[in-house]
Amino acid sequence: MKTFFTAIETINRFIYVIAGAILSMLVLLTLCDVISRNFGHPIAGSMEIIQYGGCVIFSFSVPYGTMLGAQVLVDIITERLKPKNKKVIEIITRCIGIILFLFIAYYFFKFGIDIKHSGERTASFKIPYYPFAFVLSFSFLMQSLTIFYDLIKKIKE
């Protein structure tokens, strides 16, 4: 089980670094686009690149944020419960989260296959859409594995 935990942590860190690198590139792209627009020469397709880069940034940063516990918790009801009951509620919500994110990952994967077969591409650069659906599918799979990782930690406490 320790190998599983290490693999989840390593993959989450790796894709988080990728998200950070893409964010840095998008900031530079935006800066260059704003400057070049002032001289009457905007960068063609910059909005397209920023939109799809944002997709990757979002999807690759969520599992790492979950691993760190960086999400906002609203525990108005559960804070009044006994520790044992609170733990049961946390376990149930994590199980629901795992199922939900596995379901989303599966359907993004199916969507990616459908888009691949249809051959849809972006307007400016003719980039295929399907890799972004697969990125989202992978991200949601990692999110479900990260919640499972958190569930195991909660059970061991």
C-alpha positions in Angstrom: 0.0 0.0 0.0 3.0 2.3 0.7 4.0 1.9 -3.0 0.5 3.0 -4.1 0.6 6.1 -1.8 4.1 7.0 -3.2 2.9 6.6 -6.8 -0.1 8.8 -6.2 2.0 11.5 -4.5 4.6 11.3 -7.3 2.1 11.5 -10.1 0.2 14.3 -8.5 3.4 16.4 -8.0 4.5 15.7 -11.5 1.3 16.8 -13.1 1.1 19.8 -10.8 4.6 20.9 -12.0 3.3 20.5 -15.6 0.4 22.8 -14.7 2.7 25.3 -13.2 4.9 25.3 -16.3 1.9 25.7 -18.6 0.6 28.6 -16.4 4.0 30.3 -16.7 4.0 30.0 -20.5 0.4 31.3 -20.7 1.3 34.3 -18.6 4.2 35.1 -21.0 1.9 34.5 -24.0 -0.7 36.8 -22.6 2.0 39.5 -21.9 3.4 39.2 -25.4 -0.1 39.3 -26.9 -1.1 42.5 -25.0 2.1 44.2 -25.9 1.9 43.2 -29.6 -1.8 44.2 -29.7 -0.7 47.8 -28.8 1.5 47.8 -31.9 -1.4 46.4 -34.0 -0.1 42.9 -34.4 -1.9 40.5 -32.1 -0.8 36.9 -31.8 -3.1 34.8 -33.9 -4.8 32.0 -31.9 -3.6 33.2 -28.5 -7.1 32.9 -27.0 -7.4 29.4 -28.3 -4.0 28.4 -26.7 -5.0 30.1 -23.4 -8.3 28.4 -23.3 -6.9 24.9 -23.8 -3.9 25.6 -21.5 -6.4 26.7 -18.8 -8.1 23.3 -19.2 -4.8 21.5 -18.6 -3.9 23.8 -15.7 -7.2 23.3 -14.0 -7.3 19.5 -14.5 -3.7 19.0 -13.4 -3.8 21.1 -10.3 -7.0 19.7 -8.7 -5.6 16.3 -7.6 -2.5 17.9 -5.9 -4.7 20.4 -4.2 -6.9 17.6 -2.9 -3.8 15.7 -1.7 -2.7 18.7 0.3 -6.2 19.3 1.7 -6.4 22.7 0.1 -10.1 22.5 -0.7 -12.7 24.6 1.2 -14.5 22.5 3.9 -18.0 23.5 5.0 -18.5 21.6 8.2 -21.3 23.5 9.9 -23.2 20.3 10.6 -20.3 17.8 11.1 -18.4 20.0 13.6 -21.1 19.3 16.2 -21.0 15.6 15.8 -19.1 13.1 17.9 -15.6 12.2 16.5 -16.8 8.7 15.6 -19.9 9.9 13.8 -17.8 12.6 12.1 -15.4 10.0 10.8 -18.3 7.9 9.4 -19.6 10.9 7.5 -16.1 11.7 6.2 -15.8 8.1 5.0 -19.2 8.1 3.3 -18.5 11.4 1.5 -15.1 10.2 0.3 -16.7 7.0 -1.1 -19.3 9.2 -2.9 -16.5 11.4 -4.2 -14.5 8.4 -5.5 -17.6 7.0 -7.4 -18.5 10.4 -8.8 -15.0 11.2 -10.1 -14.6 7.7 -11.6 -17.9 8.2 -13.3 -16.8 11.6 -14.7 -13.4 10.1 -15.8 -15.1 7.3 -17.6 -17.4 9.6 -19.5 -14.7 12.0 -20.4 -12.7 9.1 -21.8 -15.8 8.0 -23.8 -16.2 11.6 -25.0 -12.6 11.7 -26.1 -13.0 8.5 -28.1 -16.1 10.0 -29.8 -14.3 13.2 -30.6 -11.3 11.3 -31.9 -13.5 9.4 -34.3 -15.3 12.6 -35.4 -12.0 14.4 -36.1 -13.1 17.7 -34.6 -10.3 20.3 -34.4 -9.8 23.8 -33.1 -10.5 26.7 -35.4 -7.1 28.5 -35.6 -4.4 25.8 -35.3 -6.5 22.8 -36.2 -5.5 21.1 -32.9 -7.6 18.0 -32.2 -10.0 18.3 -29.3 -9.7 14.7 -28.1 -6.4 15.0 -26.2 -8.0 17.6 -23.9 -10.8 15.2 -23.1 -8.3 12.5 -22.3 -6.4 15.0 -20.1 -9.6 15.7 -18.2 -10.3 11.9 -17.9 -6.9 11.2 -16.5 -7.2 14.1 -14.1 -10.5 12.9 -12.8 -9.1 9.4 -12.5 -6.2 10.8 -10.4 -8.7 12.8 -8.4 -10.6 9.6 -7.5 -7.4 7.8 -6.6 -6.3 10.8 -4.5 -9.6 10.7 -2.6 -9.1 6.9 -2.2 -5.7 7.7 -0.8 -7.3 10.2 1.6 -10.0 7.6 2.5 -7.3 5.0 3.5 -5.6 7.7 5.7 -8.9 8.5 7.4 -9.7 4.9 8.1 -6.2 4.3 9.6 -6.6 7.4 11.9 
